[in-house]
Amino acid sequence: MTTDIYVLRVGPMPGAAEDQRYLYVPVAPGNSPDDLVASGSDETALKQLRRSFPGAYFICDPEMDLPRSEDAEVASALPLEEANLRADLAIGVSGDDRIPASHPMAARRMLLFAPGPYLASFSAERLLGQRKAMVQVEAYIKDQRTDLSATVTSMEDDSGFHVVSFAINNLPDVEIRLSPLSIESPACAPILYAYGTDILPALTRPDKLEDISDLSLIYVLAGASLYTLSRILPGQDKASEGIEMSPSVKAWCEVEIAEAGR
């Protein structure tokens, strides 16, 4: 039976030699770091993958330039899971440490998908120095439930970007800067493809959050909060939303916008 394998291309990688400027990642059960291919050529990478996965059928990244063959085709689009994975990988190879990885990765994805809808929403302007949001989140990470509450406020920094602050119960306070990636970043196009925005949230003090479980909880709370805030329509002050990023990461969020003095 033929196995279908998606091949993701990430890069160009900063500082890499011309013949290793792209990283080719086969999405296959049981694959290992040894299966990754660094190459400057789509054809050369595919030849190496054929040796590693004999008999497989390769569905290649839309960015790859290859003729169709008996065992390979270039996809017209990536499924959501593969698009998200490519974005994760691109953040890693870019060397951008503004949003460290979490385990499970889907916790970080919840934060990645939220800024676009939030910044385009009515709530983003309402929170800027005038109001605050009271947030209640039930976070489920790998079937473990954690109840979180937070006060969310926002301001603009000197560059005009939104900095959203979360005062969270039982966890350190967090500031997240919502700023766009440089178009030259290897992560820019994959983030835009997967999430429809070039915004990469930045933890302003990631050194305060060394415990990886804290990062997972913070990403879920922040992502669920921002997305639920984006659902509030003019004339409303409340919203609730259930969000599921994967079978292992989901949340139920309730928000209420109040005057800053309350």
N, C-alpha and C positions, 0 to 999 in steps of 0.2 A: 504494500500500500504506500503510495507516494505521500510524503509529508510536505505540507505547505509551510514555508518559512518566510516571514517578512524580514527584509534587510533594510535597516535604517542607516542613513548617512548623516553624520554629524560633523560640523566644521565649516570653514577651515579652522584648524586648531592653532591658537596663537603660538608663534615661535617654532612650529614644526617645519621640518624639511619639506621641500616641494613634493617629494615622492611619498610623504607620509602625512599630508595636510588634512586628510579626511579620516574619520573613524567609521568603520562599517560594522554594524551590530546586528547579528542574526538573532531574531526573536524565536527561540526554539526551546522546548522543554529540556532541562538538564544542561543547558549550555553553560560555559565557564568563561572567565576572562581570556583563556587561551584561544577561544573561538573568535575573538574580536580581530579585525583586520585594519591596520593603518596603511593607507595607500593614497597616492595622488591620482589614481585612475579607477574609474568605475569598472572597466573591463578586467583589470588586473585583480581587483578585489573580488569580483565574482568568480574568477578562475580559482582563487585560493579557497573561497567558500565551497565551491564544488568539490574540492578535494576533502574538505572537512566534513561535508554532509553529502556523501554520494547518494544519488537517487532522489534527492529533494527537489521540490519545485519552489523557485525563489520569486517572491512578490516584492519587487524592489521599490525603494523610496521614490516618490514622484520627482525628486530633485536629480535622480540619477539619469544619465543619458546612455541608454543601451537599446539595441535592437531586440525585438521579441524573438525568442527561441523556443525550442521544445521544452526547456526546463526553466525558463525565466521570462518575466514580463515586468514592465514598469507600471506601478499602480497609478490610476488617475487621482486617487485620494487615499489618505490613511484612515483606518478606523480610529475611533476616539482613543482607545487604550494605547495604540501604537503612537498616535500623535502626542499623547501626554508623556509617554515614555521617551520619545525623541526630545521633547522639551526638557525633561529631567536631565537627560544625558548632555544636552547642549549647555545647560547651566553649569554642569560639572566641568566640561572641557573648556568653558570660557574663562575659568579661573575667578569668576564673580562669586564672592563669598557673602553677599548681602543677605542671602536667605539660605542658611545651612540646610543640609538634607535632614530628613526625619525618618523614623522607622515606625510604622510603615510609610512608604513614600506618599501614599494617597493623602496623608495628613497635610503635607506641604501643598499638594495639588488643590486642596480646599481653599487655601489662601491665594494660590495663583489665579484661580478662576474668578475671584470675587471683585478685584479692583475695577475692572472694566465696567461692569454693571453699576457699581457703586458710584464711580466718578461721573457717570452719565445720568445719575439720578437726582431727584429733588432733594434728597436727604443730605447729599454731600455739601451743598451750599448752606443748608440750614444749620449744620453742625459747626461751621467755621466760626469759632469764637462766640457764638450766640446761644447755642443750646448744647445739651448733652443727651446721650442715649443710655437708658438703663437696659441691660441685656441679661437674659437668663438662657443658658445653653445646657442641654443634655448632650454630652459628647459620648459617642460609642466608638471605642478604638479596640479592635480585635476582641469584640464582645464584652469589653470592660466598660461599664458606665461610670462617668464622672459628671457631677453637676457643678456648673460654674456660673458665677455671676460677675458682671463687670460694669464699670461706668466708662463710656466711650466719649471722648472729646476730640476735636480736630482744630488744626490751625494751618496756616500757610507758612512755609519757610522762606528764606530770603530769595530763593529761586522761583517762588510761586507754586511749589508743589505741596500737596496735602500731606501733613504729618498727623496720623491718627494715633491717639493715645488710649491705652487700655489699662484701667486700674482694676486688677483681677483679684478675686478672693483667693487666698492661699497660694498665690504665685507672684513673682516679681512683676512690677509694673512694666509695661511694654510700649515702645513707640515704633510705629511702622511708617516709613516714608514711601509714598506712592509716586515714584518717578520713572520716566521712560528709559529703556535701554538705548544705548547708542546703536545706530543702524549697522555699524561695523562689528558689533558683538555677534559671535557665533550663535548666541542664544536668542537674538532678536526675532529672526524669521520663524524659528520653531515655536517660540512663545506666542507670536502673533497667529500662527497657524492653529495651534492647539486651543488658545483661549480667546482669540479675537481682540487682543490688546497687546501693546508693546510695553505695558507697565510691569516692572518686576519689583514687588514689595521689598523693602529693605528694613531689616531689624537695625535700629540705630545703635543698640548696645548688645550685640550677640554674645559678648563675653559674660554678661550677667546670667545667661541661660545655658549653662554647660550641660545640664541634665537633659538627655535626648527625649525622655518622656515629657518633660516640661515643654520642649519644642513642639511635640506632637499635639499636646493639649492647646498650646497657644495658637498654633496654626489653625486648628479646628475652630476654636472660639473666634479668632479674628476673621477667618474666612466666612463662617456662618453669620457672624454679626454684620459684616459689610454687605454680604449678599442679601440678608433679610432687610437691612436698611434700604437697599436699592428697591425693594418691593413696596415701600411706603409711597402712596400717591399724594399729590397736593390736597390739602384739607384733612389729611389723616395724620395721626401721631403714633399709631401702633401697627405692628405686623407680626406674623409668625410664619415660620417656614420649616419644612423638613428637607434636609439636603443629604444626599448619599453620593459619595465619590467612588466607593468600591464596597464590596461585601464586608470589608474590615473597617471602614471609616464612614460614619454617618453622624448626623446631629439634628437635634430639634432646637430651634432658636425662637425666642420671643424678644421683641424690642419695643421700647416706648421712648419717644423723644419728649424731653422736658425742657423748660427754661433753665438756663445755666445756674440760676440761683437756687433751684429747688433741690 
